[in-house]
Amino acid sequence: MTERQHSEHAPKRRSKGGKARAAGPPLKRSVAGQRMWQRGKRRGVVFSASTPGTGAYLVDVSTLLGGVTVVGSIESDLEAHELLHRGLPRGALSSLIEKLHAIPDIEVSEAIGMSLRTLQRHKSTPDQLLDVQQSGRTWKFAEVLAKAARALGSQDEAEQWLKRPAIGLDQQRPIDLLTTPAGVKLVEDYLGRLEYDVYT
């Protein structure tokens, strides 16, 4: 196939003006990002290029919350919304806490706006539902953790990152910013920059 024929058969992308153009090469990571990628592969980490709204992203979050047996099958953001509106089972929060290796219960309880005593009491009633606010914060915590694991290469590194002061967050710890919507946005924006190696 000639170069011209190859360009004619290449998948098309839409430009800002709406006109189709040939797809260019995929985005490349920086040298530091490539080293991180290779290090993760050696550890057996499965990297996901998924973004919010895709099936893989929802699987990441659902798995942290107990998977199909706890939260059911979630295949779209709308289904996630409906689940949170009804209320997550308390067992989803318990599952998230059980999967954490380096973040203590007290810091999780502060991030989701719940006392440690209430958090511990919920463990005995896994089938009862969290309220909408608690459900949303629990989901967001799992979502941020999943995003950080993708950006940094593993859940263990993601948990350590959440607990450390971050240069890009004015030396604030990411986990401390999860208590407000504005703080969550700061953390998610920073994670987006980490994924594309703006901060290395």
N, C-alpha and C positions, 0 to 999 in steps of 0.2 A: 504494500500500500504506500503510495507517495505521501509526502508531507501534506500536500493540499487535500488529498483524500482523507488523511487522518484527521485534519482539522474539521472537515465537513461532517465526519462521523462522531466527533467528540461531543459529549453531553453539553447542553446549552445552559447558561445562566442568564438571569435577567439583570440588565443594568438599571441604574436609577431612572433612566428614561423609558424603561419598559421594553427595550429592544433586546433580543436574544443575542448572546455572545458566547463564544466557545469557553468552556471551563478552563481555568488556568490550573497550574500545579497546586497541590494541597499546601496549606500553611506549614512552615517548618518551625521547629522549636529552636531556641537558642542552644548554644553549646552546653550551658548549665542544665537546661531542660532536657537535652538529649541524654546527658549523664544520669539524671534522675530517672528517666524512662528506662535506661538500660539497667540501672541498679534495681529498679522495681521488678523488671523481667527476671533477673537472676533470683529474686526472692519468690518468684512464682505469682506475682501480683497480676491480676487481670485488669488492665486499664480500660476504662470506658470513655468514649468520646461523646457520650450522650449529653444532652442538655435538657433543662426542665421542659416537660411536656412530652418527652419520648418515653417509650416503654421501659428502656433500660434504667432510666432515672427513677421511675416509679418503683421498679423492682428493687433498686438499691435502698430506697426509703422503706418500702414495705418489709423487706427482709430485716432491717433493724428493728421494726415494730412487731416482729413475730411472724411475718409472712401470711400466707393464705389461711392458715389455721386460726390466726388471731384477728386479722383485719379483712380477710376475704381477698378476692381478686380485684385489683385496682388497675384499670387499663387506660385511664385518661385523667386529665386534671379535673374534669367535671365530676368524675366518680370520686376523686379524692376530696373535692369540695363537699359533695353530698355526705361522704363518710364523716368528715370533720363537723359538718353541721349537725348530724345526728349525735355525734360524740364518739371518740375512740374508746374501745374497751380499756379499762384500767390495766388489763394484762398487756396491752401494747406498750405502755410506759414501763411496766416491770420488765418486759422483754428487752427494751432499749437499755435499761440500767444493767441488766445481766450481761449484755454484750460489750459494755464498756470495760476497759482494762486499766485505765489510768485516771479517770475522772471520778471522784468520790460522789456519793449520793447527795451530799449537802450542796455541792456545786450544781448538780442537775436540778435540784429542787429550787434553787435560787433562779436559775435560768428560765424555768417554766412558771415561776411565780407561785410556788406551793411550799408550805412548810415541810421540813424534814419529817415531822411526826405524821402529817397527813400522807406524805409519800409512802412511808412505811406501812401505814394503815391500809392504803389502797392495795398492797400486795396480797392481802387476805381476801379481797373481793374482785378477782380479775375480770369477771363477766359484767360488772356494773360499768356504767359509762362515765367518762370525764365530761365536764361541761365544755361548751364550745371554745372558750378562751384557753382552757388547759389543753384541749385537743389540738388547737392551732399551734400552741407553743411547743407541745411535744413533737408534732409533725415537723415544725421548723427546726427544732434541735436536731432531729434525725436527718433532715434535708441538708443542713449546714455540715454535719459530720460526714455525710456521704459525698458532698462536694469537696470537702477538704481532703478526704481520702483519695478522690480522683486526682486532685491537684498535686498532692504530696507523695502519692505512691502507696500508702497503706493506712489502715485505720489507726494503728499505733502512732504513726507520725502525725496523723490528723489530731488525735487526742492531745498529744504533747503540744502541738501548735496552738490549739484552743486555750491551753493553760499558760502560754508564754506571752509576755508583752511583745507587741508587734510594732516594728518601725513604721509601717504604713498606716497604723492606727494610733499614732501619737503615743506609743508605748502602752496603750490599753491592751488588756488581755481580751481576745475575741470572745471568750465565754462570758465575760462580764457585760458585753455589749448586747447579748441576746435577750436582755430583759425588756427592750423596747423595739418597736418597728423601725425607728430611725437607726438604732444600733445594729439591728439585723441587716439592714441595707448596706451599712458601712462594711460589715463583715463579708457580705456576699460580693460587693463590688471589689473588695480587696482580693477575695479568692479568685474572681475573674481575672484580675491582673496577674496573680500568681500562676494561673493556668497557662497564660501566654508569656510568662517569664519577664514581666515588666519589673518585678522585684525578684532577685535571685540571691 
